[in-house]
């Protein structure tokens, strides 16, 4: 989907109408296709009727137009890995991870008038109305102040915060009736967490505090660059920061191998520090949140809306898991996996064995004494095969604590980035430093 200027529906009725229109259109397509199959003497399957290319496109396009929670909730449900979801639904969510449409100038002006007052433009020498980035909750503009400072201004879409609860409910209902979730899977707790997380991400004052905290945590570490907060221009719905010149981190896929390896080693080390040292983590692994400064070779860290603080038990149980993995202790790994929540005490022995096969495979691969080649794809293929076997046996995972889901989201996203860059990292040496 190509990005374009398109007003964000900000009223609850207009947003509900958009979702209702989408549901009606998809239902009509399903009825038409089902009738065609009946006339051919075929018994149509609900899943096949829903997941046609036309319906997938309609759902993705309409959720992207709504932006806000309607666009974001699928990303939170999938935890960026897609492992919980069937490939058809993962395809919809994948489309929603592209750049969103952006507000036209007239709507942008109204939002900034509300935040800064009608004379706000007088503070700037230049304010680019065309955003440099657009996502589910807001869009980012480049601006230059009268005293010559270049800023990145993140502006929240109108109505996003007050529409979160209704959006999550409506999209959650769509997912429930789709029949795509595993039988017996309770989506309720994930929707509750989606509401909570989205309300936090819509609070730019909270994000500004998290940015300041991470600047303190990483002070003196010249491998990373974080923007500087501009508190005088920051509001509940506007976040003003210094503009950091950089390139998309994916552009490193053409860099020399040693550069890619170094960058990903630093990314994995940061992940381990967040878990085992800081106790607080930026849990959104969207590639757009990490950029690269080719002039200095430093990694640029952006977007601290999804920062999550972990209870001490999370780090301790992961430390137990990694220690057992380093030692090749399968029983120790199973005990730790149960303590974390990957397994329950009453999990069927066969299914528990299959889950442990997956954990064994991960640790046996990435914690070997050699650099692990994330670009090979062998580990992903084997995990997908094991996951498909579990799904075929109608395995329903136990309710995993939300801290664990968000942590796993970050781990999976970092793994995917390493795969994209075909990086080689001696993960074992990093793990031994922290456990």
VEXVEXDO-990682 format. One record per residue (C-alpha): residue number from 0; residue in one letter; y, x, z. Coordinates in steps of 0.02 Angstrom, whole numbers, plus 50000, padded with zeros to 5 digits. Layout:
PT    n  res     c2     c1     c3
PT  NUM    A      Y      X      Z
...
# end
This chain:
PT    n  res     c2     c1     c3
PT    0    X  50000  50000  50000
PT    1    X  50166  50075  49949
PT    2    X  50304  50063  50079
PT    3    X  50452  49951  50036
PT    4    X  50600  49869  50122
PT    5    X  50539  49706  50196
PT    6    X  50614  49608  50342
PT    7    X  50507  49601  50498
PT    8    X  50468  49422  50554
PT    9    X  50543  49426  50729
PT   10    X  50519  49246  50791
PT   11    X  50357  49187  50869
PT   12    X  50346  49038  50752
PT   13    X  50373  49142  50595
PT   14    X  50242  49268  50651
PT   15    X  50118  49131  50694
PT   16    X  50152  49049  50526
PT   17    X  50114  49214  50436
PT   18    X  49947  49231  50526
PT   19    X  49909  49047  50494
PT   20    X  49948  49067  50310
PT   21    X  49834  49219  50301
PT   22    X  49692  49127  50388
PT   23    X  49710  48976  50274
PT   24    X  49709  49083  50116
PT   25    X  49558  49183  50173
PT   26    X  49468  49022  50221
PT   27    X  49504  48947  50050
PT   28    X  49434  49102  49964
PT   29    X  49279  49094  50072
PT   30    X  49252  48909  50030
PT   31    X  49273  48941  49845
PT   32    X  49154  49089  49841
PT   33    X  49029  48997  49951
PT   34    X  49028  48847  49833
PT   35    X  48996  48962  49686
PT   36    X  48847  49040  49774
PT   37    X  48776  48869  49820
PT   38    X  48784  48813  49638
PT   39    X  48681  48967  49593
PT   40    X  48551  48919  49724
PT   41    X  48601  49061  49842
PT   42    X  48626  49043  50029
PT   43    X  48794  49125  50065
PT   44    X  48813  49238  50218
PT   45    X  48972  49213  50319
PT   46    X  49000  49401  50331
PT   47    X  48986  49425  50143
PT   48    X  49105  49281  50108
PT   49    X  49236  49352  50225
PT   50    X  49228  49534  50172
PT   51    X  49269  49517  49988
PT   52    X  49391  49642  49912
PT   53    X  49521  49503  49893
PT   54    X  49508  49449  50074
PT   55    X  49514  49628  50138
PT   56    X  49673  49658  50040
PT   57    X  49752  49494  50099
PT   58    X  49716  49528  50283
PT   59    X  49778  49708  50275
PT   60    X  49935  49664  50178
PT   61    X  49985  49521  50293
PT   62    X  49956  49618  50453
PT   63    X  50057  49762  50381
PT   64    X  50202  49643  50342
PT   65    X  50201  49581  50521
PT   66    X  50198  49756  50593
PT   67    X  50209  49763  50782
PT   68    X  50055  49717  50883
PT   69    X  49975  49626  50737
PT   70    X  49966  49792  50644
PT   71    X  49931  49901  50796
PT   72    X  49794  49803  50884
PT   73    X  49662  49847  50756
PT   74    X  49699  50031  50778
PT   75    X  49678  50015  50966
PT   76    X  49515  49918  50947
PT   77    X  49444  50048  50829
PT   78    X  49506  50191  50940
PT   79    X  49539  50283  50777
PT   80    X  49356  50330  50755
PT   81    X  49286  50173  50677
PT   82    X  49121  50204  50766
PT   83    X  49126  50037  50858
PT   84    X  49158  49936  50702
PT   85    X  49065  49893  50543
PT   86    X  49125  49981  50385
PT   87    X  49205  49822  50315
PT   88    X  49321  49801  50464
PT   89    X  49352  49988  50472
PT   90    X  49413  49975  50292
PT   91    X  49546  49848  50342
PT   92    X  49601  49956  50488
PT   93    X  49607  50109  50379
PT   94    X  49730  50023  50263
PT   95    X  49840  49983  50413
PT   96    X  49854  50166  50462
PT   97    X  49959  50206  50310
PT   98    X  50150  50202  50319
PT   99    X  50215  50027  50355
PT  100    X  50348  49933  50260
PT  101    X  50521  49964  50331
PT  102    X  50670  49858  50382
PT  103    X  50803  49829  50248
PT  104    X  50977  49898  50293
PT  105    X  51046  49729  50345
PT  106    X  50911  49701  50475
PT  107    X  50922  49882  50533
PT  108    X  51110  49861  50563
PT  109    X  51082  49706  50670
PT  110    X  50955  49799  50778
PT  111    X  51072  49948  50804
PT  112    X  51220  49833  50838
PT  113    X  51119  49754  50979
PT  114    X  51071  49924  51050
PT  115    X  51231  50025  51028
PT  116    X  51369  49899  50997
PT  117    X  51456  49860  50832
PT  118    X  51554  50024  50822
PT  119    X  51401  50138  50828
PT  120    X  51421  50212  50653
PT  121    X  51580  50300  50710
PT  122    X  51474  50420  50814
PT  123    X  51392  50492  50659
PT  124    X  51446  50599  50513
PT  125    X  51295  50532  50418
PT  126    X  51159  50404  50454
PT  127    X  51020  50385  50324
PT  128    X  50969  50202  50309
PT  129    X  50811  50251  50216
PT  130    X  50685  50296  50353
PT  131    X  50591  50459  50350
PT  132    X  50441  50373  50430
PT  133    X  50386  50194  50466
PT  134    X  50243  50140  50577
PT  135    X  50182  49986  50669
PT  136    X  50314  49974  50806
PT  137    X  50465  50062  50736
PT  138    X  50539  50173  50601
PT  139    X  50626  50341  50609
PT  140    X  50794  50385  50531
PT  141    X  50880  50552  50508
PT  142    X  51062  50562  50564
PT  143    X  51198  50692  50589
PT  144    X  51323  50677  50731
PT  145    X  51508  50715  50716
PT  146    X  51480  50881  50805
PT  147    X  51347  50934  50679
PT  148    X  51183  50899  50771
PT  149    X  51040  50831  50666
PT  150    X  50943  50693  50754
PT  151    X  50787  50589  50728
PT  152    X  50822  50409  50780
PT  153    X  50671  50297  50811
PT  154    X  50719  50114  50796
PT  155    X  50603  49976  50856
PT  156    X  50571  49826  50744
PT  157    X  50654  49667  50809
PT  158    X  50545  49548  50909
PT  159    X  50402  49673  50929
PT  160    X  50402  49677  51119
PT  161    X  50412  49489  51146
PT  162    X  50279  49454  51013
PT  163    X  50146  49572  51083
PT  164    X  50048  49446  51187
PT  165    X  50041  49314  51051
PT  166    X  50000  49440  50915
PT  167    X  49856  49515  51012
PT  168    X  49786  49343  51050
PT  169    X  49798  49286  50869
PT  170    X  49725  49443  50792
PT  171    X  49590  49450  50926
PT  172    X  49540  49272  50883
PT  173    X  49528  49322  50700
PT  174    X  49412  49467  50744
PT  175    X  49306  49355  50857
PT  176    X  49275  49220  50727
PT  177    X  49243  49348  50590
PT  178    X  49067  49380  50654
PT  179    X  49092  49565  50625
PT  180    X  49081  49627  50805
PT  181    X  48907  49669  50874
PT  182    X  48818  49520  50950
PT  183    X  48852  49515  51136
PT  184    X  49002  49631  51125
PT  185    X  49142  49569  51240
PT  186    X  49308  49602  51155
PT  187    X  49408  49524  51298
PT  188    X  49440  49681  51403
PT  189    X  49495  49776  51249
PT  190    X  49622  49643  51206
PT  191    X  49690  49650  51384
PT  192    X  49708  49838  51368
PT  193    X  49787  49821  51196
PT  194    X  49923  49710  51270
PT  195    X  49957  49833  51411
PT  196    X  49960  49984  51296
PT  197    X  50074  49901  51169
PT  198    X  50199  49847  51302
PT  199    X  50207  50028  51358
PT  200    X  50229  50093  51180
PT  201    X  50370  49968  51152
PT  202    X  50466  50039  51301
PT  203    X  50563  50185  51228
PT  204    X  50638  50227  51398
PT  205    X  50460  50258  51459
PT  206    X  50424  50362  51305
PT  207    X  50581  50466  51334
PT  208    X  50518  50505  51511
PT  209    X  50348  50555  51442
PT  210    X  50431  50668  51313
PT  211    X  50529  50753  51452
PT  212    X  50369  50775  51554
PT  213    X  50275  50858  51411
PT  214    X  50423  50971  51376
PT  215    X  50408  51030  51557
PT  216    X  50218  51048  51548
PT  217    X  50228  51154  51390
PT  218    X  50385  51251  51436
PT  219    X  50360  51433  51391
PT  220    X  50214  51399  51272
PT  221    X  50291  51455  51107
PT  222    X  50144  51388  51006
PT  223    X  50216  51213  51015
PT  224    X  50384  51132  50977
PT  225    X  50439  50966  51052
PT  226    X  50601  50874  51010
PT  227    X  50742  50873  51136
PT  228    X  50791  50703  51204
PT  229    X  50966  50635  51171
PT  230    X  50985  50523  51325
PT  231    X  51159  50459  51283
PT  232    X  51092  50373  51127
PT  233    X  50923  50318  51195
PT  234    X  50895  50137  51240
PT  235    X  50747  50021  51272
PT  236    X  50727  49996  51084
PT  237    X  50805  50157  51015
PT  238    X  50742  50334  51048
PT  239    X  50857  50476  50996
PT  240    X  50791  50654  50983
PT  241    X  50831  50818  50898
PT  242    X  50765  50828  50721
PT  243    X  50632  50964  50703
PT  244    X  50609  51026  50523
PT  245    X  50423  51029  50487
PT  246    X  50286  50982  50365
PT  247    X  50139  50862  50383
PT  248    X  50000  50951  50475
PT  249    X  49878  50898  50338
PT  250    X  49975  51009  50218
PT  251    X  49886  51155  50301
PT  252    X  49729  51110  50204
PT  253    X  49789  51236  50073
PT  254    X  49837  51370  50201
PT  255    X  49732  51527  50227
PT  256    X  49574  51500  50329
PT  257    X  49636  51602  50477
PT  258    X  49794  51493  50491
PT  259    X  49692  51333  50490
PT  260    X  49571  51404  50618
PT  261    X  49712  51460  50733
PT  262    X  49804  51294  50726
PT  263    X  49648  51192  50766
PT  264    X  49598  51311  50907
PT  265    X  49770  51280  50982
PT  266    X  49750  51092  50959
PT  267    X  49582  51092  51047
PT  268    X  49651  51202  51186
PT  269    X  49795  51078  51210
PT  270    X  49669  50935  51221
PT  271    X  49571  51028  51355
PT  272    X  49730  51069  51452
PT  273    X  49784  50887  51448
PT  274    X  49616  50835  51520
PT  275    X  49575  50974  51643
PT  276    X  49747  51041  51693
PT  277    X  49882  50911  51664
PT  278    X  49786  50751  51703
PT  279    X  49898  50666  51574
PT  280    X  49867  50652  51387
PT  281    X  49954  50595  51229
PT  282    X  49811  50484  51170
PT  283    X  49867  50437  50994
PT  284    X  49787  50560  50871
PT  285    X  49873  50490  50716
PT  286    X  49902  50639  50603
PT  287    X  50085  50591  50586
PT  288    X  50111  50637  50769
PT  289    X  50073  50820  50735
PT  290    X  50170  50925  50612
PT  291    X  50186  51110  50570
PT  292    X  50334  51227  50558
PT  293    X  50290  51357  50424
PT  294    X  50439  51464  50472
PT  295    X  50375  51498  50648
PT  296    X  50191  51449  50632
PT  297    X  50212  51326  50776
PT  298    X  50139  51152  50797
PT  299    X  50266  51012  50815
PT  300    X  50216  50874  50938
PT  301    X  50292  50701  50911
PT  302    X  50275  50524  50980
PT  303    X  50239  50508  51165
PT  304    X  50225  50319  51173
PT  305    X  50037  50322  51204
PT  306    X  50038  50444  51350
PT  307    X  49905  50401  51478
PT  308    X  49881  50470  51654
PT  309    X  49699  50494  51707
PT  310    X  49620  50474  51877
PT  311    X  49544  50638  51943
PT  312    X  49366  50575  51922
PT  313    X  49385  50576  51733
PT  314    X  49410  50764  51723
PT  315    X  49274  50797  51852
PT  316    X  49141  50696  51760
PT  317    X  49186  50774  51593
PT  318    X  49175  50943  51676
PT  319    X  48999  50899  51733
PT  320    X  48954  50842  51556
PT  321    X  49020  50999  51473
PT  322    X  48938  51113  51601
PT  323    X  48770  51030  51570
PT  324    X  48799  51042  51383
PT  325    X  48837  51227  51394
PT  326    X  48677  51251  51493
PT  327    X  48571  51144  51377
PT  328    X  48528  51032  51525
PT  329    X  48483  50863  51448
PT  330    X  48452  50775  51614
PT  331    X  48617  50841  51680
PT  332    X  48704  50777  51524
PT  333    X  48622  50606  51545
PT  334    X  48676  50596  51727
PT  335    X  48855  50642  51678
PT  336    X  48854  50521  51530
PT  337    X  48801  50380  51647
PT  338    X  48938  50428  51770
PT  339    X  49067  50424  51630
PT  340    X  49007  50254  51565
PT  341    X  48923  50298  51400
PT  342    X  48760  50233  51475
PT  343    X  48723  50102  51608
PT  344    X  48587  50109  51739
PT  345    X  48498  49965  51651
PT  346    X  48517  50031  51473
PT  347    X  48352  50015  51380
PT  348    X  48260  50182  51387
PT  349    X  48241  50191  51199
PT  350    X  48426  50159  51169
PT  351    X  48474  50281  51307
PT  352    X  48367  50412  51221
PT  353    X  48454  50381  51056
PT  354    X  48626  50396  51136
PT  355    X  48571  50558  51218
PT  356    X  48509  50620  51049
PT  357    X  48686  50597  50985
PT  358    X  48762  50689  51134
PT  359    X  48632  50827  51116
PT  360    X  48675  50843  50933
PT  361    X  48862  50859  50969
PT  362    X  48842  50989  51105
PT  363    X  48707  51085  51012
PT  364    X  48824  51098  50863
PT  365    X  48998  51130  50929
PT  366    X  48950  51226  51087
PT  367    X  48841  51354  50999
PT  368    X  48889  51537  51013
PT  369    X  48965  51538  50838
PT  370    X  49121  51466  50759
PT  371    X  49089  51283  50720
PT  372    X  49131  51233  50541
PT  373    X  49214  51063  50557
PT  374    X  49227  51047  50369
PT  375    X  49041  51049  50335
PT  376    X  49017  50864  50369
PT  377    X  48838  50888  50427
PT  378    X  48872  50834  50606
PT  379    X  48965  50677  50552
PT  380    X  48825  50626  50434
PT  381    X  48693  50649  50567
PT  382    X  48795  50553  50696
PT  383    X  48823  50411  50573
PT  384    X  48637  50401  50540
PT  385    X  48597  50392  50726
PT  386    X  48735  50265  50752
PT  387    X  48668  50157  50610
PT  388    X  48496  50158  50691
PT  389    X  48571  50100  50856
PT  390    X  48669  49962  50769
PT  391    X  48514  49905  50675
PT  392    X  48428  49880  50843
PT  393    X  48576  49773  50904
PT  394    X  48625  49900  51037
PT  395    X  48776  49838  51134
PT  396    X  48865  49981  51223
PT  397    X  48908  49955  51406
PT  398    X  49089  49917  51450
PT  399    X  49167  50090  51451
PT  400    X  49318  50121  51565
PT  401    X  49480  50114  51469
PT  402    X  49529  50291  51517
PT  403    X  49370  50351  51432
PT  404    X  49403  50251  51274
PT  405    X  49577  50323  51255
PT  406    X  49515  50498  51291
PT  407    X  49377  50479  51162
PT  408    X  49506  50416  51039
PT  409    X  49600  50580  51057
PT  410    X  49441  50684  51045
PT  411    X  49385  50593  50888
PT  412    X  49557  50609  50808
PT  413    X  49564  50796  50843
PT  414    X  49389  50814  50769
PT  415    X  49445  50719  50613
PT  416    X  49597  50832  50593
PT  417    X  49487  50987  50607
PT  418    X  49374  50910  50476
PT  419    X  49522  50875  50362
PT  420    X  49578  51058  50377
PT  421    X  49399  51126  50362
PT  422    X  49436  51231  50515
PT  423    X  49314  51347  50603
PT  424    X  49333  51356  50792
PT  425    X  49236  51443  50929
PT  426    X  49235  51288  51038
PT  427    X  49113  51361  51164
PT  428    X  49235  51497  51217
PT  429    X  49372  51367  51243
PT  430    X  49257  51253  51344
PT  431    X  49198  51395  51457
PT  432    X  49379  51433  51504
PT  433    X  49406  51258  51574
PT  434    X  49238  51213  51654
# end
